[in-house]
Amino acid sequence: MRILALTSWWPEPADNGSRLRIANLLRALARHHEIHLISFIQEEVTAAQIRKMRELCVSVEVVRQRVWHPRPGEQIKSLWHAEPASFRATWSPEFDQCVRHQAAVSKPDVVVAFQINAARYALGVTGVPRLLEELEVGNIHTDFVLQQTPHRRLRAWLTWQKHTSYVRRLLRYFDACTVVSDKERHLVRAIAPFMHNVHVIPNGTEVILDAECGEPQRDTLIYPGALTFDANFDAVKYFLSDIFPHIKVERPDVRLIVTGRAPLERRAALPQVEGVEFTGYVPDVRPFVARSWCEVVPLRLGGGTRLKVLEALALGTPVVSTPKGVEGLELEHNVHVLIAQTAREFAEATLNLLERPDLRARLALQGRRRVIERYDWRVIGEQLNDLLGAIVERRRAVSYRSA
């Protein structure tokens, strides 16, 4: 089967959640099918990165993604447009032309648009089924729900209405879409009741059975996440202000490692607490996670499911998380992870892990087992492969009956 894949993120290197998902799903599909990739790029890509993607794909094309810098009043004016301002401002005629040309040359059996920013370009390919992969609306819905002041709540409500109206119209042109959790599926079904083919394809992680990263270090905690992302910044700020001080009272030598980009202005806005190390960007976070006693995930914002949680469990590193941090994942408290509702509970759960090697060993074993069974990218990739086959066969059956 020939697949035309349109991606909103260039998948190499796979150094954030979106890129990881795209890269691993493309790898899974390439085991069975012929892939033609057209991808937006956010920065310059190297010849080596292009070559790596050509090991998976028959053809690879890249287009620089436009950056939107909203002007004052632009969002208010956009209320009179059917399409959200961010989508209109970043429309790429070059990307659209690449899609139409490649479709004419390769004659794909199916078009897969990875995330909503790539979805509208799939409409330029007619006569074949379309799949919107990883539709996410939870972030915008959460932003609306959490607003406190009337002005902010009205603004968030208008954004939610605008976005959902656009999603509803867009989905009429797709044969199916995927989401990462049941919560997202329920939101999408509420927005577009006519869209019956909404399938949960969860996020995953790469399971390396013989990974050797070194022994875990006592009194070492880790949070992997760039502070440039608001949800990560809020999580680290919450941990340092409300949780970490309670832990240090009992274990003064405990330290927290924060990986990912951490600009000086963001670090300066955090509580200044001893025992915190910011590594900056690291090409491979897995050795840092594997050598930590546990991973803390004090997330309070954001949507989707947390790749950082799955990566830690796959490495045998236990996780202490808020309910938001494990949202959408089939993980049980005190079986696979420890889940804490309040700051005090979070501190107590972390201290319990630090003080009990037996608890750490049990959670490490059960958490890793759950990831292998449910969240290995190889398993998830086959789910997407089966879904694409069903979509193509369904379209062929309809065409046959209509002939």
C-alpha positions in Angstrom: 0.0 0.0 0.0 1.2 3.5 -0.8 0.9 6.0 2.0 1.2 9.8 1.6 2.3 11.0 5.0 1.9 14.7 5.9 3.6 15.8 9.1 3.4 19.0 11.1 6.8 18.1 12.7 10.0 17.0 11.1 10.5 13.6 12.9 14.3 13.6 13.1 15.7 13.9 15.7 12.8 12.6 17.7 13.4 15.0 20.7 9.9 15.9 21.7 6.6 14.1 22.1 5.2 14.9 18.7 8.4 13.9 16.9 8.7 10.7 18.9 5.1 9.7 18.0 5.5 10.5 14.3 8.9 8.8 14.0 7.9 5.6 15.6 4.6 5.3 13.7 6.3 6.0 10.4 8.8 3.3 11.3 6.0 0.9 12.0 4.2 1.6 8.8 7.3 1.4 6.7 7.7 -2.3 7.7 4.6 -3.0 5.5 4.1 -0.1 3.2 5.6 2.4 0.8 5.8 5.8 2.5 6.0 9.2 0.8 6.7 11.9 3.3 6.1 15.6 3.1 7.0 17.4 6.4 7.1 20.8 7.8 10.4 21.8 9.3 10.9 24.2 12.2 14.6 24.6 11.7 17.2 23.6 9.1 17.7 19.9 8.7 20.9 18.2 7.8 21.7 15.9 5.0 22.2 13.1 7.5 18.7 13.6 8.9 17.3 13.5 5.4 19.2 10.3 4.7 17.9 8.7 7.9 14.3 9.4 6.9 14.9 8.1 3.4 15.8 4.8 5.0 12.1 4.6 5.9 10.5 6.5 3.1 10.6 6.2 -0.7 10.5 10.0 -1.0 11.0 12.8 1.4 10.2 16.5 0.9 10.5 19.3 3.5 8.9 22.8 3.6 9.8 25.5 6.1 6.9 26.1 8.5 5.6 29.7 8.8 5.7 31.3 12.2 2.7 33.2 13.4 3.3 36.4 15.4 -0.2 37.7 16.2 -0.7 41.5 16.0 -2.8 43.4 18.5 -6.5 42.8 17.7 -5.9 40.1 15.1 -7.5 37.4 17.2 -10.6 39.6 17.7 -10.9 40.2 13.9 -10.6 36.5 13.3 -14.0 35.9 14.9 -15.5 36.9 11.5 -13.5 34.2 9.7 -14.4 30.5 9.6 -10.8 29.4 10.1 -8.8 30.2 13.2 -6.2 33.0 12.8 -3.3 30.8 13.6 -4.2 28.4 10.7 -4.9 31.2 8.2 -1.6 33.0 9.1 0.5 29.9 8.7 -1.1 28.5 5.5 1.7 27.3 3.1 1.0 27.4 -0.6 4.3 25.6 -1.1 3.3 22.7 1.1 0.0 22.5 -0.6 1.6 22.4 -4.0 4.0 19.6 -2.8 1.1 17.5 -1.6 -0.8 17.9 -4.9 2.2 17.1 -7.0 3.3 14.1 -4.9 -0.3 12.7 -5.0 -0.3 13.0 -8.8 3.0 11.2 -9.1 2.8 8.5 -6.4 -1.0 7.9 -6.6 -1.4 7.0 -2.9 -3.9 4.5 -1.5 -4.4 6.6 1.6 -3.4 10.0 3.0 -2.3 10.2 6.7 -2.2 13.8 8.2 -0.2 13.7 11.4 -1.8 16.3 13.7 -4.3 19.1 12.8 -1.7 21.5 11.4 -1.2 19.1 8.5 -4.8 18.0 8.1 -6.1 20.8 5.8 -3.4 19.9 3.2 -4.8 16.4 2.9 -7.9 17.9 1.4 -5.9 18.6 -1.8 -5.8 14.8 -2.4 -9.1 13.5 -3.8 -10.5 10.1 -4.4 -8.6 8.3 -1.6 -9.4 7.8 2.1 -7.9 10.3 4.6 -6.9 9.7 8.2 -6.2 12.5 10.7 -3.7 11.0 13.1 -3.6 12.4 16.7 -6.3 14.9 16.8 -6.0 16.8 20.1 -8.6 19.2 21.5 -8.1 18.6 25.2 -5.5 21.4 25.6 -7.9 24.1 24.5 -10.8 22.6 26.4 -8.7 22.5 29.6 -7.6 26.1 29.1 -11.3 27.1 28.9 -12.3 25.1 32.0 -9.5 26.4 34.2 -9.9 30.2 33.6 -11.1 32.1 36.6 -11.8 35.7 35.7 -14.8 36.5 33.5 -12.6 38.2 30.8 -10.2 35.3 30.5 -13.0 32.8 30.6 -14.9 34.6 27.8 -11.7 34.7 25.7 -11.0 31.0 26.3 -14.6 30.1 25.5 -14.5 32.0 22.2 -11.2 30.2 21.3 -12.8 26.9 22.2 -15.9 27.6 20.0 -13.8 28.8 17.1 -11.5 25.7 17.2 -14.3 23.2 17.6 -16.2 24.7 14.7 -13.1 24.4 12.6 -12.5 20.8 13.7 -16.1 19.8 13.0 -16.0 21.1 9.4 -12.6 19.5 8.8 -13.6 16.1 10.0 -16.3 15.8 7.4 -13.6 15.3 4.9 -11.8 12.5 6.8 -12.7 8.8 6.9 -11.3 8.4 10.4 -9.3 10.1 13.0 -7.1 8.8 15.9 -6.7 10.2 19.5 -4.4 9.2 22.3 -7.0 8.6 25.1 -10.6 7.9 25.8 -11.0 11.4 27.2 -10.0 12.9 23.8 -12.3 10.4 22.0 -15.3 11.6 24.1 -14.4 15.2 23.4 -14.1 14.6 19.7 -17.4 12.7 19.6 -19.1 15.5 21.4 -17.8 18.1 18.9 -18.6 16.0 15.8 -21.3 13.4 16.6 -21.3 12.3 12.9 -17.7 11.1 13.2 -18.1 7.5 14.2 -14.6 6.4 13.3 -12.7 7.9 16.2 -10.0 5.4 17.4 -7.8 5.5 20.4 -4.1 4.9 19.4 -2.2 5.6 22.6 1.2 7.1 22.9 4.0 4.7 23.5 7.7 4.2 24.1 10.6 2.2 22.8 11.2 -0.8 25.0 14.9 -1.8 25.0 15.1 -5.2 26.8 18.9 -5.1 27.5 19.4 -1.3 28.1 22.5 -0.7 30.2 22.5 2.9 31.6 24.0 2.4 35.0 22.7 1.9 38.5 20.0 4.2 40.0 21.4 6.9 42.4 19.8 7.3 45.8 18.2 10.7 46.5 18.1 11.6 42.8 14.8 12.7 41.3 14.3 13.7 37.7 11.8 15.8 35.7 12.4 15.5 31.9 10.8 18.4 30.1 11.8 21.7 28.5 10.8 24.8 30.5 9.9 26.5 27.2 6.7 24.5 27.4 4.2 26.2 29.8 2.9 23.0 31.3 6.5 21.9 32.1 7.3 25.3 33.6 4.2 25.2 35.8 5.0 21.6 36.9 8.6 22.5 38.0 7.4 25.7 39.7 4.7 23.8 41.6 7.2 21.1 42.6 9.9 23.5 43.8 7.5 25.8 45.7 5.1 23.3 47.2 6.6 19.8 47.2 10.4 19.8 47.2 10.8 21.8 50.5 8.8 19.0 52.4 11.1 16.3 50.9 14.3 18.2 51.8 13.3 18.5 55.4 13.4 14.7 55.7 16.2 14.1 53.2 18.5 17.2 52.9 20.7 15.6 50.3 18.0 15.0 47.8 18.5 16.6 44.4 16.3 17.2 41.4 17.5 17.0 37.8 15.5 18.9 35.1 16.4 18.1 31.6 15.4 20.0 28.4 15.8 23.6 27.3 15.7 26.0 30.3 16.2 29.7 29.3 17.7 31.9 32.0 14.6 34.1 32.3 12.5 31.0 33.0 14.9 29.6 35.5 15.0 33.0 37.2 11.2 32.9 37.6 11.3 29.7 39.5 11.7 29.4 43.3 15.4 29.3 44.1 16.0 26.1 46.0 19.3 24.2 46.6 19.8 20.9 45.0 18.3 21.6 41.6 20.3 20.9 38.4 19.3 22.1 35.0 21.1 20.0 32.3 19.8 21.9 29.3 19.0 20.0 26.1 20.4 16.5 26.0 20.4 14.3 22.9 19.3 11.2 24.8 17.5 11.6 28.1 17.2 7.9 28.8 20.5 7.5 30.8 19.5 10.4 33.1 16.1 8.8 33.7 17.5 5.3 34.2 20.1 6.5 36.8 17.5 8.4 38.8 15.8 6.9 41.8 12.4 8.0 40.6 10.8 10.4 38.1 8.5 13.1 39.4 5.6 14.3 37.2 3.8 17.1 39.0 1.9 18.2 36.0 -1.3 20.3 36.4 -1.8 21.6 32.8 -1.9 20.1 29.3 -3.6 17.4 27.4 -2.8 14.2 25.6 -0.8 11.4 27.3 2.7 11.6 28.9 5.5 10.1 26.9 7.9 11.0 29.8 5.9 8.6 32.1 6.1 5.7 29.6 9.8 6.3 28.9 10.6 6.1 32.6 8.5 3.0 33.2 10.1 1.3 30.2 13.5 1.9 31.8 12.4 0.6 35.2 12.4 4.0 36.8 9.3 4.4 39.1 7.1 7.4 38.7 5.3 9.7 41.2 2.6 11.7 39.4 -0.4 13.9 39.8 -3.6 12.6 38.2 -3.1 14.9 35.3 0.4 13.5 34.7 -1.0 10.0 34.0 -4.2 11.0 32.4 -5.2 8.7 29.6 -2.8 6.0 30.6 -4.0 2.6 32.0 -1.8 2.8 35.1 -3.0 1.9 38.6 -1.9 3.7 41.8 0.5 1.6 43.9 0.7 -1.0 41.2 2.4 0.7 38.3 2.9 4.2 39.6 2.2 6.4 42.7 -0.5 9.0 42.2 -0.8 12.0 44.5 -3.7 14.5 44.6 -2.1 17.2 46.8 1.4 18.6 47.3 1.7 17.0 50.7 0.6 13.6 49.3 3.2 14.0 46.5 6.0 14.7 48.9 5.0 11.7 51.1 4.8 9.4 48.1 8.2 10.5 46.9 9.8 10.1 50.4 8.2 6.6 50.6 10.0 5.6 47.4 13.3 7.2 48.5 13.2 5.3 51.8 11.9 1.9 50.6 14.0 0.0 48.0 11.5 -2.8 48.1 8.7 -0.5 47.0 10.9 0.9 44.3 11.7 -2.6 43.0 8.1 -3.6 42.9 6.9 -0.5 41.1 9.8 -0.8 38.6 8.9 -4.4 37.8 5.1 -3.8 37.4 5.4 -0.5 35.6 7.8 -1.9 33.0 5.6 -5.0 32.5 2.6 -2.8 31.8 4.5 -0.8 29.2 5.8 -3.9 27.4 2.2 -5.3 27.2 0.3 -2.1 26.3 2.6 0.7 25.3 5.5 -0.7 23.2 5.6 1.3 19.9 5.8 -1.9 17.9 2.4 -3.0 19.4 0.9 0.5 18.8 2.3 0.7 15.3 0.5 -2.5 14.4 -2.8 -1.0 15.6 -2.4 1.9 13.3 -1.4 -0.4 10.4 -4.6 -2.4 11.0 -6.7 0.7 11.1 -5.3 2.0 7.8 -6.0 -1.4 6.1 -9.6 -1.3 7.4 -10.1 2.3 6.1 -8.8 1.5 2.6 -10.8 -1.7 2.4 -14.0 0.1 3.5 -13.5 2.8 0.8 -12.9 0.1 -1.8 -16.1 -1.8 -0.8 -18.1 1.4 -1.0 -16.7 2.2 -4.5 -17.4 -1.4 -5.6 -21.0 -1.2 -4.5 -21.5 2.1 -6.2 -20.0 0.9 -9.5 
